[in-house]
Structures are given as structure tokens and as C-alpha cells.
Amino acid sequence: MKIIEYQIQRFDLLLADYQYKDRAGNSLFQKKIQKHFLVVDSMPKQKQEAAKDSLTKEVKKLNRTILKQDKLLYIAFNTLLNLANDLKVEKKMIKRNIIGCLVRMLERNNGDLLVNTIYFLKKLSIIADNKDQMIEEGIIDRMPRFFKQNNEPLKHLALRLLINLSFDPKARFLN
């Protein structure tokens, strides 16, 4: 669980950094980019290519980091899913906020990780207290994006999860 929590915090920091840059995009970050491109444009051709190469290397490095993180999280959640067959262990996981971690994983784009996450959430949604916690975490707002994808197992599991959640009257009338 500590590995998962650490990786989620790491992802949150990356996301917060991008959101900060995006919010500041109209002012500070945009000016830095424009200044960078003005400097790059005034550079000789060889230095321009080197600057562009460094930028593409950073993007590739970020993508590799996210891919490795997704693989690690998939393995961790798959292991926890297998351990959750024992009811006592499942209760311990719920006390350590596994539902919050799983709901956060719905923001990811890795298909295998999403299938595993939704399967785990579907398994946990059988218990009423877990269902309430999922609704509080805002799971219903995150579900529509899975129906736009071409991943049939993901769609099927998302529907099954929504069916389990629909037995709670609070979940039916959320906007």
C-alpha cells in the first residue's frame, strides 16, 4: 500500500506541476516559452535543433516514467486484488483507503491498469459501505469516459460497476 500511495503522490506532483504551468500559461509560462522560442529562433540552426531535441527528450522521459509507473501500479493492484479474496485482508485494505487509491487510478490511460482497477472496484462495490465511499470519492463522474473508448472489457466492467452502484438511491440521482 505504501508503494501505491507513494506513486499516487508522485503522480499528483507531476499533475499539479502541469496544472500550475497551464494556469500560468496565459502569463508567466507562456512568456517563458515565447522567450525560449525567440532565443531559439535567434540561434544558429544547429543550436535550434539541439534545443528542440532536449525538449523532445524531456517529453519522452516523462512518458517513460508514466509508463513504468503504470506497470508498477498494475502489478501492485493485481497483487492486492488477489490478496483481497480473504475478507479480513479486504477489510484492512479498506481501512487503509484502497478505494480512494483505486478511484484516483481512473484518471490514468493505461488500458490494463484501468481494467484491473475497475474490476477491483466492482468487487469492492458489493459491500454497502464501500459503495458509499465510492460515491463520495466521485466515481460516477469519472465513469462516462470509459464508454467512449474501444476497449470492450473496460466498457463491460464499467457497466457492471455502475449496475452495482445503481442499487444505492444516492447514486441514481447524482448530476
C-alpha positions in Angstrom: 0.0 0.0 0.0 2.9 2.4 0.7 4.2 1.9 -2.8 0.9 2.7 -4.3 0.4 5.8 -2.1 3.9 7.0 -3.0 3.3 6.6 -6.7 0.0 8.4 -6.4 1.6 11.3 -4.6 4.3 11.3 -7.3 1.7 11.5 -10.0 -0.2 14.2 -8.1 3.0 16.3 -8.0 3.5 15.9 -11.8 -0.1 16.7 -12.4 0.0 19.7 -10.1 3.1 21.0 -11.9 1.4 20.7 -15.3 -1.8 22.4 -14.0 0.3 25.2 -12.5 2.0 25.7 -15.8 -1.3 25.5 -17.6 -2.9 28.1 -15.3 0.1 30.3 -15.5 0.1 29.6 -19.3 -1.6 32.8 -20.1 1.2 34.8 -18.4 4.4 33.5 -16.9 4.8 30.1 -18.6 3.7 31.5 -22.0 6.2 34.3 -21.8 9.0 31.8 -20.9 8.0 29.7 -23.9 7.9 32.7 -26.2 11.2 33.9 -24.9 12.6 30.4 -25.4 11.4 30.3 -29.0 12.7 33.8 -29.7 16.1 32.8 -28.3 15.9 29.6 -30.3 15.0 31.5 -33.4 17.9 33.8 -33.0 20.3 30.9 -32.5 22.1 29.2 -35.3 20.3 26.3 -37.0 22.5 23.7 -35.2 21.6 25.1 -31.7 17.9 25.3 -32.6 17.9 21.6 -33.3 19.7 20.9 -30.1 17.2 22.9 -28.1 14.3 21.1 -29.8 16.0 17.7 -29.2 16.3 18.5 -25.5 12.6 19.3 -25.3 11.6 16.1 -27.0 13.9 14.1 -24.7 12.2 15.6 -21.7 8.8 14.6 -23.1 10.0 11.1 -23.9 11.5 10.8 -20.4 8.2 11.8 -18.8 6.2 9.4 -21.0 8.6 6.5 -20.0 8.2 7.4 -16.3 4.4 7.3 -16.6 4.6 4.0 -18.4 6.8 2.5 -15.8 4.6 3.9 -13.0 1.5 2.4 -14.7 3.2 -1.0 -14.9 4.2 -0.9 -11.2 0.7 0.2 -10.2 -0.9 -2.6 -12.3 1.3 -5.2 -10.6 0.6 -3.7 -7.1 -3.2 -3.6 -7.6 -3.2 -7.0 -9.2 -1.4 -8.4 -6.1 -3.8 -6.6 -3.8 -6.8 -7.9 -5.8 -5.5 -11.5 -5.3 -5.0 -10.9 -1.6 -8.5 -9.4 -1.3 -10.1 -12.8 -1.6 -9.7 -13.1 2.2 -12.4 -10.9 3.8 -10.1 -9.9 6.7 -7.4 -8.7 4.4 -10.0 -6.8 2.3 -11.3 -5.0 5.4 -7.7 -4.0 6.3 -7.3 -2.6 2.7 -10.5 -0.6 3.1 -9.3 0.9 6.3 -6.1 2.0 4.5 -8.2 3.8 1.9 -7.8 1.4 -1.0 -11.0 2.8 -2.5 -9.6 6.3 -2.7 -6.5 5.0 -4.4 -8.5 3.0 -6.9 -10.7 5.9 -7.7 -7.7 8.0 -8.4 -6.4 5.4 -10.8 -9.5 6.0 -13.0 -7.7 9.2 -14.3 -5.0 7.0 -15.9 -4.9 6.0 -19.6 -3.3 2.5 -19.4 -6.0 0.0 -20.5 -4.7 -2.9 -18.4 -4.5 -0.8 -15.3 -8.0 0.6 -15.9 -9.5 -2.9 -16.4 -7.8 -4.1 -13.2 -8.9 -1.1 -11.3 -12.5 -1.3 -12.3 -12.6 -5.0 -11.7 -11.3 -4.4 -8.2 -13.8 -1.6 -7.6 -16.6 -3.8 -8.9 -15.5 -6.5 -6.4 -15.5 -4.0 -3.6 -18.8 -2.4 -4.6 -20.8 -5.3 -3.3 -20.5 -4.0 0.3 -22.8 -1.0 1.0 -20.2 1.0 3.0 -17.7 0.7 0.1 -20.4 1.8 -2.3 -21.0 4.9 -0.2 -17.3 5.7 -0.1 -17.0 5.3 -3.9 -19.9 7.7 -4.4 -18.3 10.2 -2.0 -15.0 9.9 -4.0 -16.9 10.9 -7.1 -16.6 7.7 -9.1 -19.8 8.3 -11.1 -18.4 11.5 -12.6 -15.3 9.6 -13.8 -17.2 6.7 -15.5 -18.5 8.2 -18.8 -15.1 8.4 -20.4 -14.8 4.6 -20.5 -17.8 4.3 -22.8 -16.1 6.4 -25.5 -13.2 4.0 -25.7 -12.8 0.9 -27.9 -11.9 -1.4 -25.1 -14.8 -3.8 -24.7 -13.7 -5.4 -21.4 -13.3 -2.0 -20.0 -16.8 -1.0 -21.1 -18.3 -4.2 -19.8 -16.7 -3.9 -16.4 -17.6 -0.2 -16.1 -21.3 -1.2 -16.8 -21.1 -3.9 -14.2 -19.7 -1.4 -11.7 -22.4 1.1 -12.4 -25.1 -1.6 -12.0 -23.7 -2.4 -8.6 -23.7 1.3 -7.7 -27.2 1.8 -9.0 -28.7 -0.1 -6.1 -27.9 2.8 -3.9 -30.5 5.6 -4.2 -27.9 8.3 -3.7 -26.0 7.1 -6.8 -29.1 7.2 -9.1 -29.8 10.9 -8.9 -26.3 12.4 -9.0 -25.8 15.0 -11.6 
